[in-house]
């Protein structure tokens, strides 16, 4: 039975990358040492991290006045690191509250003494649509925080808010490399790797040169200027995670780059959304214009029936479809490495389930 992993993260990785990791694991580059054993100070790892940065710059068109930094601590650490490094003049940022992770970012910024203005919120529609800016942004803000894709709620920004001269700081963790953005539209981008780039343990930070180096006496492990000066090797970096991410970046290049990948992702998403929109059993509550290409929550409206859907899917090798505890139901995450065949298998199963339910052949879950 073919299995397809719809987890929101850590998530599916490209099979050719998994195969290459398996083949190279005992002896990396014929060294007699595993990639898990080599020194981060070695020429072997220099090649790995340099190639990863170059390939990322090529794929995203990252200009030379932006630094690429390799961090640990996940996107959550950057909720703290970003205000410590960038909110140094006014100690005051704006934020668009698009869901759980945006709210978490606001909480962490406040913990380090940064004032946070909520410039718009989608709480009134239960985060089924995106918040917008209702008035011009105060130009005295240090930056505006934006979650480009909301993993739990299933929304994404395709048109960016206009913030004037205030830098935009984007948490791209769940749609990084899955759709195209212009790097120069942002002062900083950060993303945990475990959605579209590789295994957990690595976080990418892309930050404009002029925004760093203003903070004083930062803890070393969150100091962007220090990490830039030390080429992300102030301490031992996540060697294996960077290696795996580098292989994924080369795979992305071989697929035709981000334009080709975004089109592929749009095709996959349309396949599932088209089914949900005509279904009489399954519903997507997300505003169509704001729907994510990466994360698609949907429900039947009956939690017990949702549980049957998930159990039946698991039996057919369609794994990790349980929705986040905050929204319930089901969630299909269609990251770059999810093949279209996996989405088709999911749609076929949901159609079969709906037909069986319509015939009354399922266990009664109304009581």
C-alpha positions as CSV (number, residue, x, y, z in Angstrom):
1,X,0.0,0.0,0.0
2,X,1.3,3.4,-0.9
3,X,1.3,5.9,2.0
4,X,1.0,9.6,1.8
5,X,1.9,11.9,4.7
6,X,-0.4,14.9,5.1
7,X,1.2,16.1,8.3
8,X,1.6,19.9,8.9
9,X,5.2,19.4,10.1
10,X,7.5,17.8,10.4
11,X,6.3,16.9,7.0
12,X,6.8,14.9,3.9
13,X,10.2,15.2,2.2
14,X,11.1,14.4,-1.5
15,X,11.7,10.7,-2.0
16,X,14.9,11.2,-4.1
17,X,16.3,13.2,-1.1
18,X,15.4,10.5,1.3
19,X,17.1,8.0,-1.0
20,X,20.2,10.1,-1.3
21,X,20.5,10.6,2.5
22,X,20.1,6.8,2.9
23,X,22.8,6.1,0.4
24,X,25.3,8.7,1.7
25,X,24.6,8.2,5.4
26,X,27.4,5.7,6.2
27,X,30.2,7.6,4.3
28,X,29.7,11.2,3.3
29,X,31.6,12.1,0.1
30,X,33.7,8.9,0.5
31,X,35.2,10.3,3.7
32,X,34.5,7.1,5.8
33,X,32.5,9.3,8.1
34,X,28.7,9.9,8.3
35,X,27.4,13.4,7.7
36,X,26.3,13.0,11.4
37,X,30.0,12.7,12.4
38,X,31.8,15.3,10.4
39,X,33.1,18.5,12.0
40,X,31.3,21.7,11.3
41,X,34.8,23.2,10.9
42,X,35.8,20.8,8.1
43,X,36.1,21.5,4.4
44,X,33.4,18.9,3.8
45,X,30.9,21.0,5.8
46,X,32.1,24.2,4.3
47,X,31.0,22.9,1.0
48,X,27.6,21.8,2.4
49,X,26.7,25.1,4.0
50,X,28.1,27.3,1.2
51,X,26.1,25.3,-1.4
52,X,23.0,25.5,0.6
53,X,23.2,29.3,0.9
54,X,24.1,29.7,-2.8
55,X,21.2,27.5,-3.9
56,X,18.8,29.3,-1.6
57,X,19.9,32.7,-3.0
58,X,19.5,31.4,-6.6
59,X,16.0,30.0,-5.9
60,X,14.7,33.1,-4.1
61,X,16.7,35.8,-5.9
62,X,18.2,37.0,-2.6
63,X,20.2,40.2,-3.2
64,X,23.7,40.6,-1.8
65,X,22.6,43.1,0.8
66,X,20.6,40.4,2.6
67,X,22.3,38.0,5.0
68,X,21.3,34.3,5.0
69,X,21.6,32.9,8.5
70,X,21.2,29.3,9.7
71,X,19.6,29.1,13.2
72,X,18.3,26.6,15.6
73,X,15.3,27.0,17.9
74,X,12.5,26.9,15.3
75,X,10.4,29.8,14.2
76,X,9.4,30.3,17.8
77,X,12.9,31.5,18.8
78,X,12.6,34.2,16.1
79,X,9.5,35.6,17.8
80,X,12.0,36.7,20.4
81,X,15.1,37.2,18.3
82,X,13.4,39.6,15.8
83,X,12.3,42.2,18.3
84,X,15.6,42.0,20.2
85,X,17.6,42.6,17.0
86,X,15.2,44.9,15.1
87,X,13.0,46.8,17.5
88,X,15.9,48.9,18.8
89,X,14.8,52.5,18.0
90,X,11.2,52.7,19.2
91,X,10.8,49.3,20.9
92,X,7.4,49.2,19.2
93,X,6.1,47.0,16.4
94,X,2.9,46.4,14.6
95,X,1.3,43.0,13.9
96,X,-1.5,41.6,11.8
97,X,-3.3,39.0,13.9
98,X,-4.1,36.3,11.4
99,X,-4.2,33.3,13.9
100,X,-2.4,31.3,16.5
101,X,1.2,31.8,15.4
102,X,0.8,35.5,14.9
103,X,-0.7,35.7,18.4
104,X,2.3,33.7,19.8
105,X,4.7,36.1,18.1
106,X,3.0,39.1,19.8
107,X,3.2,37.4,23.2
108,X,6.9,36.7,22.8
109,X,7.7,40.2,21.7
110,X,5.9,41.6,24.7
111,X,7.9,39.3,27.0
112,X,11.1,41.2,26.0
113,X,9.6,44.6,26.5
114,X,8.5,45.4,23.0
115,X,5.2,47.3,22.6
116,X,2.9,45.5,20.1
117,X,0.1,47.2,18.2
118,X,-2.5,44.9,16.7
119,X,-3.0,46.6,13.3
120,X,-5.8,44.3,12.3
121,X,-7.3,41.0,13.5
122,X,-9.4,38.2,12.1
123,X,-10.6,37.0,15.4
124,X,-14.2,38.2,14.7
125,X,-14.5,35.8,11.8
126,X,-12.7,33.0,13.7
127,X,-9.6,33.5,11.5
128,X,-11.4,32.1,8.4
129,X,-10.3,35.2,6.4
130,X,-7.2,37.4,6.6
131,X,-7.0,40.7,8.6
132,X,-6.3,43.9,6.6
133,X,-4.8,47.2,7.4
134,X,-7.7,49.7,8.0
135,X,-5.5,52.8,8.2
136,X,-2.0,53.9,7.3
137,X,0.8,52.3,9.3
138,X,2.4,54.5,12.0
139,X,5.9,55.2,10.5
140,X,7.4,55.2,14.0
141,X,7.1,51.4,14.3
142,X,10.3,49.5,14.1
143,X,8.6,46.8,11.9
144,X,5.4,45.1,11.1
145,X,5.1,41.3,11.7
146,X,3.2,39.2,9.2
147,X,2.5,35.4,9.2
148,X,2.4,34.8,5.4
149,X,0.7,31.4,5.8
150,X,-1.4,30.3,8.7
151,X,-0.8,26.6,9.2
152,X,-3.7,26.0,11.6
153,X,-6.3,28.2,10.1
154,X,-5.5,27.6,6.4
155,X,-5.1,31.2,5.1
156,X,-2.3,32.8,3.2
157,X,-1.2,36.3,2.0
158,X,-0.7,36.6,-1.7
159,X,-1.0,40.4,-1.7
160,X,1.2,42.0,1.0
161,X,0.1,44.9,3.2
162,X,1.6,48.2,2.4
163,X,3.6,49.5,5.3
164,X,5.4,52.5,3.8
165,X,9.0,52.8,5.1
166,X,8.3,50.4,8.0
167,X,10.1,47.1,7.3
168,X,7.9,44.0,6.9
169,X,9.1,41.0,8.9
170,X,7.6,37.7,7.7
171,X,7.1,34.4,9.4
172,X,7.1,32.2,6.3
173,X,7.5,28.9,8.1
174,X,4.7,27.0,6.4
175,X,4.9,28.4,2.9
176,X,8.6,29.0,2.5
177,X,9.7,27.9,-1.0
178,X,6.2,26.8,-1.8
179,X,5.1,30.0,-3.4
180,X,7.0,33.0,-4.7
181,X,7.6,36.3,-2.9
182,X,9.9,39.2,-3.7
183,X,12.6,39.2,-1.0
184,X,13.1,43.0,-1.3
185,X,9.5,43.5,-0.2
186,X,10.6,42.4,3.3
187,X,13.2,43.6,5.8
188,X,13.4,40.1,7.1
189,X,12.0,36.6,6.4
190,X,12.3,33.6,8.7
191,X,11.1,30.1,8.4
192,X,11.4,26.8,10.3
193,X,12.7,24.1,7.9
194,X,10.3,21.3,8.9
195,X,7.5,22.1,6.4
196,X,9.0,22.6,2.9
197,X,12.8,22.5,3.4
198,X,13.9,19.5,5.5
199,X,13.9,17.9,9.0
200,X,13.2,19.9,12.2
201,X,16.1,21.6,13.8
202,X,17.0,24.3,11.3
203,X,15.5,27.8,10.9
204,X,16.4,30.1,8.0
205,X,16.7,33.9,8.6
206,X,17.1,36.2,5.6
207,X,17.7,39.8,6.9
208,X,18.7,43.1,5.3
209,X,22.1,44.3,6.2
210,X,21.1,47.7,7.4
211,X,18.7,46.3,10.0
212,X,21.2,44.4,12.0
213,X,24.0,45.4,14.3
214,X,21.9,48.1,16.1
215,X,21.2,46.1,19.3
216,X,23.6,46.0,22.2
217,X,24.5,43.2,24.6
218,X,22.2,40.6,23.1
219,X,22.5,36.9,24.1
220,X,24.9,35.4,21.6
221,X,22.5,32.8,20.4
222,X,20.0,35.4,19.1
223,X,22.4,38.0,17.8
224,X,22.0,38.4,14.0
225,X,25.2,40.4,13.7
226,X,27.2,37.8,15.5
227,X,25.8,35.0,13.4
228,X,26.5,36.9,10.2
229,X,30.1,37.6,11.3
230,X,30.6,33.9,12.2
231,X,28.9,32.5,9.1
232,X,26.2,30.9,11.3
233,X,28.9,29.0,13.1
234,X,29.2,30.8,16.5
235,X,28.5,27.4,17.9
236,X,27.9,23.9,16.4
237,X,25.1,24.4,13.8
238,X,22.6,21.6,13.0
239,X,24.9,19.9,10.6
240,X,22.6,17.1,9.5
241,X,19.6,19.4,9.0
242,X,21.6,21.9,6.9
243,X,22.9,19.0,4.8
244,X,19.3,17.6,4.2
245,X,18.0,21.1,3.4
246,X,20.8,21.5,0.9
247,X,19.7,18.4,-0.9
248,X,16.1,19.6,-0.9
249,X,17.2,22.9,-2.4
250,X,19.0,21.1,-5.2
251,X,15.9,19.0,-5.8
252,X,13.8,22.2,-6.1
253,X,16.2,23.5,-8.7
254,X,15.9,20.3,-10.6
255,X,12.0,20.6,-10.5
256,X,12.3,24.0,-12.3
257,X,12.6,26.4,-9.4
258,X,10.0,28.2,-7.4
259,X,7.8,29.3,-10.3
260,X,7.3,25.7,-11.4
261,X,6.8,24.6,-7.8
262,X,4.2,27.2,-7.1
263,X,2.2,26.2,-10.2
264,X,2.4,22.6,-9.1
265,X,1.1,23.5,-5.7
266,X,-1.7,25.5,-7.2
267,X,-2.7,22.5,-9.2
268,X,-2.7,20.3,-6.2
269,X,-4.6,22.7,-4.1
270,X,-7.3,23.2,-6.8
271,X,-7.9,19.5,-7.0
272,X,-8.8,19.3,-3.3
273,X,-10.6,22.7,-3.1
274,X,-12.7,21.8,-6.2
275,X,-13.9,18.7,-4.5
276,X,-14.6,20.4,-1.2
277,X,-16.6,23.1,-2.9
278,X,-19.0,20.7,-4.6
279,X,-19.2,18.3,-1.7
280,X,-22.4,17.9,0.3
281,X,-20.6,16.4,3.3
282,X,-17.3,18.2,3.6
283,X,-16.9,21.9,4.0
284,X,-14.0,24.4,4.0
285,X,-14.8,27.5,6.0
286,X,-11.9,29.5,4.7
287,X,-12.7,32.5,2.5
288,X,-11.8,31.4,-1.0
289,X,-9.7,34.4,-1.8
290,X,-7.6,33.8,1.3
291,X,-7.1,30.0,1.0
292,X,-3.7,28.5,1.6
293,X,-1.9,26.4,-1.0
294,X,-0.2,24.5,1.8
295,X,-2.7,23.7,4.6
296,X,-6.4,22.9,3.9
297,X,-8.6,22.5,7.0
298,X,-12.1,21.0,6.4
299,X,-14.9,19.4,8.4
300,X,-18.1,17.4,8.2
301,X,-19.7,19.4,11.0
302,X,-19.8,16.3,13.3
303,X,-16.7,15.5,15.4
304,X,-17.5,11.8,15.6
305,X,-17.9,11.6,11.9
306,X,-14.7,13.5,11.4
307,X,-13.0,10.8,13.5
308,X,-14.4,8.1,11.2
309,X,-13.0,10.0,8.2
310,X,-9.6,10.1,9.8
311,X,-9.6,6.5,10.9
312,X,-10.7,5.3,7.4
313,X,-8.0,7.5,5.7
314,X,-5.3,6.0,8.0
315,X,-6.4,2.5,7.0
316,X,-5.9,3.5,3.3
317,X,-2.4,4.9,3.9
318,X,-3.5,8.6,4.0
319,X,-1.7,9.6,7.2
320,X,-1.9,12.5,9.6
321,X,-5.1,14.1,8.5
322,X,-6.3,15.1,12.0
323,X,-7.0,18.8,12.3
324,X,-5.3,21.0,14.8
325,X,-6.9,20.9,18.3
326,X,-7.9,24.5,18.0
327,X,-10.1,24.0,14.9
328,X,-10.8,20.2,14.9
329,X,-11.9,18.3,11.8
330,X,-9.3,17.4,9.2
331,X,-6.3,19.2,7.7
332,X,-4.4,18.2,4.6
333,X,-1.0,19.8,4.2
334,X,0.2,19.7,0.6
335,X,3.8,20.8,0.8
336,X,6.2,20.7,-2.1
337,X,7.1,17.1,-1.7
338,X,3.5,15.9,-1.7
339,X,2.9,14.4,-5.2
340,X,-0.3,15.1,-7.0
341,X,-1.1,11.4,-6.9
342,X,-1.4,11.7,-3.1
343,X,-3.9,14.5,-3.4
344,X,-5.9,12.5,-6.0
345,X,-5.8,9.5,-3.6
346,X,-7.2,11.7,-0.8
347,X,-10.0,13.1,-3.1
348,X,-10.9,9.6,-4.2
349,X,-11.2,8.4,-0.6
350,X,-13.2,11.4,0.5
351,X,-15.6,10.9,-2.5
352,X,-16.0,7.2,-1.5
353,X,-16.6,8.1,2.1
354,X,-19.2,10.7,1.1
355,X,-21.0,8.2,-1.2
356,X,-21.0,5.6,1.5
357,X,-22.3,8.1,4.1
358,X,-25.1,9.2,1.7
359,X,-26.2,5.5,1.4
360,X,-26.5,5.3,5.2
361,X,-23.9,2.5,5.3
362,X,-21.8,4.1,8.0
363,X,-22.3,3.8,11.8
364,X,-24.8,6.3,13.1
365,X,-22.9,9.2,14.7
366,X,-25.8,11.5,15.4
367,X,-26.2,10.5,19.1
